[in-house]
Amino acid sequence: MKSNRAKVLHEVLGKPMVVYVVEAAIPVAGKAVIVVVGNQAEEVKRELECRAEVMFAYQDRQLGTGHAVRCALPHLPSRCEDVMVLCGDVPLITTATLSALVAEHVNSSRDVTLLAVDLDQPYGYGRVLFAPDGLVAGIVEEADATQEQRAIRTINSGIYCINRRFLEDALPRLTNKNAQGEFYLTDIVRIGYESGRNIGAAWALNPNEILGINTPQDLARMEELLKSRAADMA
């Protein structure tokens, strides 16, 4: 982002991008929203505490998405049977899409349901690998993908609904033996499939909803998309 500011604090139309994600999640999760903070943790907490009632989990080292979720687990209310995992840099995600993801997950009695989307240009995203029976067999990250796998157009958004018991069992089994040296949350999909779990996908109808922000150019594009959405709703 060419900035010393934590990425999720960069503003989109005058509001930190992470706030949009939290606001989309609250109608689905209620008071059980947990924000994992690390870089500039106090600043992130300060921005959110004045806007929403959420909990925080601290990630002392950035060791990957799997590690981040592991940091959040101890803060989950005991009543939670399923866990929705979101990304702090996807401000276009909507409550309607998250509600549909949870409904698909619960109605299909799944252990993991990932939010997928088909892109004409999937560069940079993890590709979704399907088994012949239609279940999701795994996700391969761009850096680890073969030439054939990079041709797959169905990508993983990084948003999931996961059965809590399965999550607690799978997280300790993650390893960092990959190109990035990180604990990928995506590996729970492979772990689940190989152990006979019910792993599936739900599709986002609007690919723009899962767009992340990594550059100033992405930020400018996101502002235009949000302006367009606001105009459509007016």
N, C-alpha and C positions, 0 to 999 in steps of 0.2 A: 504493500500500500504506500510505500515511500513515506512513511510516517512513524514517529515514535509512539503513537497512540495505539492501544490494543485494537485489533481489527474490528471486533464486535461493537466497539464504541463509536466507530465512524458513523456519522449521521446520514440518513436517507430522508430527504425532505424534512430536515430539522429534528429527526428522532433517531437515536442509536439503533442500528440494525437489529441487535439482539432483542430490543423491546418489541418489535413486530412479531418475532417468533414466540416470545412469552405470551403476548396478547392472543395469539392464535391458539396456544396450548391451554390456557386457563379454562375456557369453556368446556374442554374435554377432560382435563385432569383436576380441575378445581384447585384446592389448596395443596395439592401434592406435586407441584412443579419444583424441580430441583435444578438449579443452575450450577454447573461445574465451572469454577473460576480458577485461574492460575496467574497468567500475565496481567498485571495491573488489577489484581483481585479487588482491592478496596474501591477503586474507581468504578468497576463494573457493578459491585454491590450497591454503591451509592446511587448510581443511575437507576437501578431497578427497584430499590427499596422504597423510593418515593413514588413509584408508579404502580407497583403490583405486590401482592402478598406471595412471596416465594421463599424457598429454602435454598441454602448454598452448600456446596461441597467443594473442598479445596484440593486441587491437583498440584502437588508441590513440584513435580517434574512432568514435562509434556512427553509422555512415552507412548502416545497413540490413543486412538478412539476407544479401544478395549480397556485401556488403563483408566481413561476418563470415566467410563461407565462404572468400573469397579470402585472408583472413589465415591460415586454417588450411592451405591447400594446400601451402605449403612444408614443412610438418611431416609430410605423409603418407609412410608407408613406400613405397619404390619398388615393392614387390610388390602394392600395393593396385590392383585393377582397377576396383572400384566403391566409391563413397563413400555412406555413409548419413548423412543430415543430420537431427539431432534438435533439439528445443527444450528449454531448461533448466527450463521451468516447467510440464511435463506429467508429474507424478509417478505417474500411474496407468498409463502406457504399460508394456506387458509384453514380456518377451523373446519370448514366443510370437508376438505380433503382428509384432514386428520380424523374426523369422525367416521368417514367412510373406511379409512384404514383400520380403525379399531373394530368397526362392525364386521368387516371382512375377516379379520383375525378371529374374533370371538365366534362368529357364525360358522366358521370352518374348523373350529377347535384346533387351531394351529399352535405350534410351539414358537414359530417365528413367521412373521409376515413383513416383507420389506416393501417399501414404496418404490416402484419402478416406473420408468418412462422410456419411450422410444425416441431417440434423437438421430437426425440425419448426420450430425457431426458429433459423435460421442467422445472425441478426444479429451483425455484428462480424467474421465470418469471410470469407475470400476464396472466391468461388464458382468451381467448376470448369466450364469450358466444353468441351463435347464436340463433335467434328466428326461429320458424318453417318456416317463409317466406323467410329465408335466410339472413335477415338483422342482423346486429350486435346489440344485446340487451344490452350488457354490458361487462365489464372487471372486473375480480376479482383478486386482488393481492394474491400472495402466502400466506402471513400472514393471510389473511382473508378468504381463500378458504376452502370449505368443502373437505372431503375425495374424494367425487365423482368429484368435480370440479378439484381437483389436478390431476385427471386421464386424463384430456383434454390435447391433444398434440398441439393444435393450440395456439400459444402464441402471445402476443402483443409486438412488438419491441420497443415501446415508441416513434415511429416516426409517424406523422400524417400530413394530409392536412385537414384544417378546414375552413369552410366559416367564414369570419371575423364577419359578423353580428351575426351569431349564437354564435361564440366564445365570443363576447362582452356581449351577453345576458346570456350565461351559466356560465361564470366564477364567477360572484357574487353569484351564487346559490350553489357553492361548499361548503362543510362543512369538518371539520377535525375529524368527528366522525368515526374513524377507529383505527386499531391496532397500527398504527404508529403516530397517532395524527397529520397527515399532510393533506394538501389540494391536493388531487390526481387529476391530469388532466384527468385521465382515467374516472372519474365520469361524465364527459360531455357526454360520450357515452351513459350511462344509462339515463341521463337527456334528451338527444336528442331522444332516442328511445321511452321513455315514453311520450314525447310530439309529437310523430308522425313524427319526422324528418327522413330524408334519411341517414341512418348510415350504412356504408359498409366497406369492407376490400379489400385490394390489397395484393398479395402474393409476397414476396421476393423469387426469384428463387434460390439464394444461401444463405443458412442459416448462413454461416460465416459472411455475411455482417452486421448482426445485433448484433454480439457478442460484449459485453461490457468488460471493463477492471476494475477489482476490487481488484486484488491481483498481486503480483510480478509474480506469475505463469501464470496468464492471460496475462501479459505483454510479457513474454517470448514466449508464444504460438502465440500471435499476431505478433511478429516479424517474426516467422517462416512462418506464413500464408502470410505476406506481401512479404517476400522473394520468396515464391512459386509463388505468383501472378506476381511479377516482372519477374521471370524466364519464366513463361508462355507467357508473353507479349513480351519477347525478340525475 
